[in-house]
Amino acid sequence: MPVPLEHRARAAAAAVVDRLPARRSVPLAEPPAGSDLRPVLGDPGLPVVGNTLGMMQDTLAYCRRAHERYGPVSWTGSLGTRMVLVLGPDAIGEVLTNRDKVFSNEQGWGYLIGAFFERGVMLMDFEEHRDHRRIMQQAFKRERLVSYLDGMNGTIARGLADWRPQDGFEIYEATKALTLDIATEIFVGAETGADADRLNEAFIHTVHGGQTVIRQDVPGTRWHRGLVSRRLLEDYFRGQLAAKRAGDGADLFSVLCRAEGDDGAGFSDEDVVNHMIFVLMAAHDTSTITLAMLVYYLARHPEWQERLRAESEALGKDAIGYDDLDDLPLMDLAFKETLRMNSPVGMLARQTLRDTEIQGHHVPAGTNLMLGLYQTMRMAQWWEDPDRFDPERFSEERREDQSHKYAFTPFGGNVHKCIGMHFGGMEVKAILHQLLLRSTWTIPAGYEPVMDYGTGPFPVDGLPISLRSR
């Protein structure tokens, strides 16, 4: 699959930026007089675009250089503003713990994606977030997960049946289509077809809306397409609300309409619409990236592909049930290593509500923060040989992820830890189990996917593999 022009242009521009002489480090702001705090150092980059091109083209290399030069806290110009990069388990843990309630999800994410995912649970703070999460948790209880898995297994089987053995099979694009179908049926409760395709297209444009330097409603831009698509999704969900509230459906949309907290309070119509749009994004994008990259690593390391296939065959089931997840320990190791190697949520956003400090550095009120989860999980300071695919680093004998409470954070941490993390893991494993039983796959020697950065690093070349039936 040819790499799109916009990505080639970005790569070329980033290469030019990377060759520019290093600019002088400047402080983000001077610490208060008499304090022992240090300034946050960094550089603004180029006019208007800042360092956006370099960060998005190779965020891992960029953040490694920033950490080497400045330490765990630095600042950069990106996406039209100044952002403080927070790297390393200690610094990330300090922000995620948020003891003084000074770091805001609503304001941090609001700048980046608020126009498209307004009032999603991730974009809420403190007591309001707690109350909404408690109600939403009803949709992710064990009995709900069991029901979702039972429902999605049929969708997976039908989807994989359409994956024709061939060279150049674009596993990322195929996975994206399959996870969208699962989201449509299991989350929305709609059947695949023309309406579902229209929803899927609108959803994809909504996800991509905030990934642009042009952050205004200009026709023809990603931002504009995202806003138009957001309105389409709003209209669709509002139109379905009455029927969902009156029915007894088991899809997530229906469950959210009926869910109540301990005090008997439920979601308003607008709450349900906002949460549905956000949950679709969170569930689909992360699972797509994780599964596609897991397939890639299993092609690159065929011995692991065979180990996982043998484990799935030993289970003796065409499709897994919820209680089977614990009987796939090798798959779990490979799943975790893929999350570490290629975290589908690469960074978390926050904004400071008041003047504060991070790791002894003065950070003024109103500062946007980006917490580098993906980058930290790929740094040698905390992981042995971090660029090597090595699932057994998560084995009971090694447990590298236990070196620090915030060393392994693909789902975030503390009160904002991803509410759908168990659903996402279940979905990826259910698909992979069926794929292992049906197919084998390889890649050419030396092939590495062309990567770009969205919610996290993802393959823009479609990730072609040679797919074969068993």
C-alpha positions in Angstrom: 0.0 0.0 0.0 1.6 3.4 -1.0 2.2 5.7 2.0 -0.2 8.6 1.7 1.2 11.9 0.4 0.5 13.7 3.7 2.6 11.2 5.6 5.5 11.4 3.1 5.4 15.2 3.2 5.5 15.1 7.0 8.4 12.7 7.0 10.3 14.9 4.6 9.7 18.0 6.6 10.6 16.2 9.8 13.9 15.0 8.3 14.7 18.7 7.4 13.9 19.8 10.9 16.0 17.0 12.4 19.1 18.3 10.5 18.7 21.9 11.8 21.2 23.0 14.4 20.2 22.5 18.0 18.5 25.6 19.4 19.4 27.2 22.7 17.5 25.8 25.7 15.2 28.4 27.3 13.1 28.1 30.5 9.4 27.7 30.3 9.0 30.1 33.2 11.2 31.4 36.0 10.6 29.7 39.3 9.3 31.9 42.2 12.0 33.9 43.9 13.4 32.2 46.9 12.2 28.8 45.9 14.5 25.8 45.4 12.6 24.8 42.2 14.4 24.5 38.9 13.0 25.9 35.6 11.7 23.5 33.0 14.0 23.8 30.0 13.2 23.2 26.4 12.9 24.9 23.0 9.9 26.2 21.0 11.0 24.7 17.6 9.9 26.4 14.4 7.4 29.2 14.1 3.7 28.0 14.2 4.5 24.2 13.9 7.0 24.1 16.7 8.5 20.6 17.0 5.2 18.9 16.0 6.7 17.3 12.9 9.7 15.8 14.7 7.5 14.5 17.5 4.9 12.9 15.3 7.3 11.4 12.8 9.5 9.7 15.4 8.2 10.4 18.9 10.4 7.7 20.4 13.6 9.2 19.2 12.5 12.7 20.0 11.6 11.9 23.6 14.7 9.9 24.1 16.8 12.9 23.0 14.7 15.2 25.3 15.2 12.9 28.3 18.9 12.6 27.6 19.3 16.4 27.3 16.8 17.7 29.9 15.9 14.8 32.2 12.3 13.7 33.1 10.7 17.2 32.6 11.2 19.4 29.6 9.0 21.6 27.3 8.5 21.8 23.6 6.4 23.7 21.1 3.8 21.4 19.5 0.3 21.6 18.1 0.1 25.3 18.5 1.1 25.5 22.1 3.8 24.9 24.7 3.7 21.4 26.1 5.7 20.0 29.0 7.0 16.4 28.4 6.8 14.2 31.4 9.0 11.1 31.1 10.0 8.3 33.4 8.0 6.3 36.1 8.7 8.8 38.9 7.6 11.9 37.1 4.6 10.1 35.4 3.6 8.6 38.8 3.7 12.1 40.4 1.2 13.4 37.9 -1.1 10.4 37.8 -1.3 10.3 41.6 -2.4 13.9 41.6 -2.5 14.2 45.4 -3.2 18.0 45.3 -5.7 17.8 42.5 -3.7 20.2 40.4 -3.6 18.2 37.2 -6.7 18.4 35.1 -7.8 15.8 32.5 -10.6 18.0 31.3 -8.4 20.9 30.4 -5.5 18.8 29.1 -7.5 16.6 26.8 -9.9 19.4 26.1 -7.3 21.3 24.1 -6.4 18.3 22.0 -9.7 16.5 21.4 -12.4 18.2 23.4 -14.1 19.4 20.2 -14.6 15.8 19.2 -15.0 13.9 22.5 -16.6 16.5 24.7 -17.7 15.2 28.1 -16.2 11.7 27.6 -15.3 10.1 30.9 -11.6 10.6 30.2 -12.2 14.3 29.9 -13.7 14.7 33.3 -12.1 15.6 36.6 -12.3 14.7 40.3 -15.8 14.1 41.8 -17.6 14.4 38.5 -15.3 11.8 37.0 -15.7 9.5 40.0 -19.6 9.7 39.8 -19.7 9.1 36.0 -17.2 6.3 36.2 -19.2 4.5 38.9 -22.2 4.5 36.7 -20.3 3.5 33.6 -18.6 0.6 35.5 -22.0 -1.2 35.3 -21.3 -1.7 31.6 -17.9 -3.4 32.3 -18.8 -5.8 35.1 -17.8 -9.4 34.7 -21.3 -10.6 33.6 -21.3 -7.9 30.9 -17.9 -8.9 29.7 -19.0 -12.5 29.4 -22.0 -11.4 27.4 -19.9 -9.2 25.1 -17.4 -11.9 24.4 -20.2 -14.4 23.6 -21.6 -11.9 21.2 -18.4 -10.9 19.5 -17.2 -14.5 18.8 -19.7 -14.8 16.0 -18.7 -11.5 14.5 -15.0 -12.5 14.6 -15.7 -15.8 12.9 -17.6 -14.1 10.1 -15.0 -11.4 9.7 -12.0 -13.8 9.6 -13.8 -16.0 7.0 -13.5 -13.0 4.6 -9.8 -12.7 5.1 -8.5 -14.3 1.9 -5.0 -15.9 2.0 -2.7 -13.8 -0.1 0.6 -12.0 -0.2 0.4 -8.3 0.8 -2.6 -8.8 3.0 -3.0 -5.5 4.9 -3.5 -6.7 8.4 -3.9 -3.3 9.9 -6.7 -2.3 7.5 -8.4 -5.6 7.9 -8.2 -5.4 11.7 -9.6 -1.9 11.7 -12.6 -3.1 9.7 -13.2 -6.1 12.0 -13.0 -4.1 15.3 -15.3 -1.5 13.8 -17.8 -4.3 13.1 -17.4 -5.6 16.6 -18.0 -2.1 18.0 -21.0 -1.6 15.9 -22.7 -4.8 16.9 -21.5 -5.2 20.5 -21.4 -1.6 21.6 -24.0 0.1 19.4 -26.3 -2.9 18.9 -26.6 -2.2 15.2 -26.2 -4.7 12.3 -23.4 -4.3 9.9 -24.4 -2.8 6.6 -24.8 0.6 4.8 -25.7 2.5 8.0 -22.9 0.8 9.9 -20.4 1.8 7.2 -21.6 5.4 7.4 -21.2 5.4 11.2 -17.8 3.8 10.9 -16.6 6.4 8.4 -17.9 9.2 10.6 -16.2 7.7 13.6 -12.8 7.5 11.9 -13.0 11.1 10.9 -13.9 12.1 14.5 -10.9 10.2 15.8 -8.5 11.9 13.4 -10.0 15.4 13.9 -7.6 16.6 16.5 -4.5 15.2 14.9 -3.6 18.4 13.0 -1.8 21.7 13.4 -4.7 23.5 11.8 -7.1 23.6 14.8 -9.9 25.7 13.3 -13.1 24.9 11.4 -11.6 25.3 7.9 -13.4 23.3 5.1 -11.2 20.5 3.7 -9.2 20.0 6.9 -9.2 17.1 9.3 -10.6 19.4 12.0 -13.6 20.3 9.8 -14.3 16.7 8.8 -14.0 15.7 12.5 -16.6 18.3 13.6 -19.0 17.3 10.8 -18.6 13.6 11.7 -19.1 14.3 15.4 -22.5 16.0 14.7 -23.5 13.0 12.6 -22.7 10.6 15.5 -24.6 12.8 17.9 -27.7 12.8 15.6 -27.5 9.0 15.3 -27.3 8.2 19.0 -29.9 10.8 19.9 -32.2 9.2 17.4 -31.8 5.8 19.0 -32.1 6.8 22.7 -35.8 6.3 23.2 -35.8 2.8 21.8 -32.7 1.9 23.8 -34.1 3.2 27.1 -37.4 1.3 26.5 -35.7 -2.0 25.5 -33.8 -4.7 27.3 -30.8 -5.0 24.9 -27.5 -6.3 26.1 -25.3 -4.0 23.9 -23.3 -1.4 25.7 -25.5 1.5 24.3 -28.5 -0.1 26.0 -26.6 -0.8 29.2 -25.5 2.8 29.5 -29.1 4.0 29.0 -30.2 1.9 32.0 -27.1 2.0 34.2 -27.4 3.5 37.7 -24.9 4.3 40.5 -25.3 3.3 44.1 -27.6 6.3 44.7 -29.9 5.3 41.8 -28.7 8.2 39.6 -28.3 7.4 35.9 -27.0 9.2 32.8 -28.9 12.0 31.0 -29.5 11.6 27.3 -26.6 13.9 26.6 -24.3 11.9 28.9 -25.1 8.7 27.0 -24.4 10.3 23.7 -21.1 11.8 24.8 -20.0 8.6 26.5 -20.9 6.4 23.5 -18.8 8.5 21.1 -15.9 8.4 23.5 -16.1 4.7 24.3 -16.2 3.8 20.6 -13.0 5.7 20.1 -11.2 4.3 23.1 -12.3 0.7 22.4 -11.7 0.6 18.6 -8.4 2.5 18.1 -6.5 0.8 20.9 -7.6 -2.7 20.0 -6.9 -2.2 16.3 -3.3 -1.0 16.9 -2.6 -3.7 19.5 -3.8 -6.6 17.5 -2.2 -5.5 14.2 1.2 -5.0 15.9 0.9 -8.3 17.8 0.3 -10.1 14.5 3.4 -8.3 13.1 5.6 -9.3 16.1 4.4 -12.9 15.8 5.4 -12.8 12.1 8.8 -11.4 12.9 9.2 -14.0 15.7 7.7 -17.2 14.2 8.8 -19.2 17.2 6.4 -17.2 19.3 3.6 -17.6 16.7 4.0 -21.3 17.0 4.1 -21.3 20.8 0.8 -19.3 20.9 -0.8 -21.5 18.2 0.1 -24.7 20.2 -1.4 -23.1 23.3 -4.7 -22.2 21.5 -4.9 -25.7 19.9 -4.5 -27.3 23.4 -7.5 -25.4 24.5 -9.6 -27.4 22.1 -12.1 -24.7 21.4 -12.9 -22.8 18.1 -13.7 -19.7 20.2 -12.7 -18.7 23.7 -15.1 -18.0 26.6 -14.4 -15.6 29.4 -13.1 -18.3 31.7 -10.6 -19.5 29.1 -8.6 -16.3 29.2 -6.5 -17.5 32.2 -5.7 -20.7 30.2 -3.7 -18.7 27.6 -0.7 -17.4 29.6 1.7 -17.3 26.7 -0.8 -15.2 24.7 -1.0 -12.8 27.7 2.8 -12.4 27.8 2.9 -11.6 24.1 -0.1 -9.2 24.5 1.6 -7.3 27.3 4.9 -7.1 25.4 3.1 -5.7 22.4 1.5 -3.0 24.7 4.9 -2.1 25.9 6.6 -2.1 22.6 3.8 -0.2 20.8 1.5 1.3 23.3 -1.7 2.3 21.5 -2.2 5.2 23.8 1.3 6.8 23.6 0.7 9.8 25.7 -1.7 11.2 28.3 -2.7 14.8 28.4 -3.1 17.0 31.5 -3.1 20.7 32.3 -2.0 22.4 35.5 -4.8 24.3 37.4 -2.4 26.1 39.6 1.3 26.7 39.9 2.9 23.4 40.9 6.1 21.3 40.6 7.0 18.1 39.0 10.3 16.4 40.1 11.5 19.7 41.6 10.7 21.7 38.4 8.4 24.8 38.5 5.4 24.3 36.3 3.1 27.4 36.1 -0.7 27.3 36.0 -2.3 26.7 32.6 0.6 24.5 31.3 -0.3 21.6 29.0 1.4 18.3 29.9 2.1 15.2 27.9 2.9 12.1 29.8 5.1 9.8 27.7 3.8 6.3 28.5 5.0 4.7 25.3 8.4 6.4 25.3 9.0 5.5 29.0 8.3 1.8 28.3 10.9 1.9 25.6 13.8 3.4 27.6 16.8 1.4 28.8 16.7 3.1 32.2 13.7 1.0 33.1 13.6 -2.0 30.7 16.3 -4.4 29.7 17.1 -4.2 25.9 13.9 -2.2 25.4 13.7 -2.4 21.6 13.7 -6.2 21.6 10.4 -8.2 21.5 10.8 -10.4 24.6 7.4 -11.5 26.1 9.1 -13.4 28.9 10.2 -10.2 30.5 6.7 -10.4 32.0 7.1 -13.9 33.3 6.9 -14.6 37.0 10.7 -15.3 37.0 11.5 -11.8 35.6 8.6 -9.4 36.1 10.4 -6.4 34.7 7.1 -4.6 34.9 7.3 -4.7 38.7 10.5 -2.6 38.8 8.3 0.5 39.5 4.6 1.0 40.1 4.5 3.2 37.0 7.0 1.4 34.8 4.2 -0.4 32.8 1.4 1.9 32.1 -0.3 1.1 28.8 -3.7 1.7 30.4 -2.7 4.8 32.4 -3.0 4.6 36.2 -4.7 5.6 39.4 -8.3 6.8 39.2 -8.2 7.4 35.5 -6.9 3.9 34.6 -8.7 2.8 31.4 -12.2 1.5 32.4 -12.3 -0.7 29.3 -8.9 -2.3 29.7 -10.4 -5.8 30.4 -12.7 -5.5 27.4 -9.8 -4.5 25.1 -7.6 -7.4 26.2 -10.5 -9.8 25.9 -11.3 -8.6 22.3 -7.7 -8.8 21.1 -7.2 -12.3 22.5 -10.5 -13.6 21.2 -9.6 -12.5 17.6 -6.0 -13.8 17.9 -7.2 -17.2 19.1 -9.4 -17.7 16.1 -6.8 -16.4 13.7 -4.1 -18.7 15.1 -6.4 -21.7 14.5 -7.3 -20.6 11.0 -4.1 -19.2 9.5 -0.3 -18.8 9.5 1.4 -15.6 8.4 4.9 -14.4 7.6 6.6 -11.1 6.5 9.6 -10.6 4.3 13.0 -10.7 6.0 13.9 -7.2 7.3 10.5 -5.7 6.8 9.5 -3.0 9.3 6.2 -1.2 9.0 6.1 2.5 8.1 4.9 4.1 11.4 3.1 7.4 12.1 1.6 8.7 15.3 -2.0 9.2 16.2 -3.4 8.1 19.6 -0.1 6.1 19.6 2.3 4.7 17.0 0.5 3.0 14.1 1.4 1.5 10.7 0.5 3.8 7.8 1.5 1.2 5.1 -1.4 -1.1 6.1 1.1 -3.6 7.5 1.2 -6.2 4.7 1.7 -9.8 5.6 1.6 -13.1 3.7 -1.5 -14.8 5.0 -2.0 -18.6 4.5 -4.8 -21.0 5.5 -3.9 -23.9 7.7 
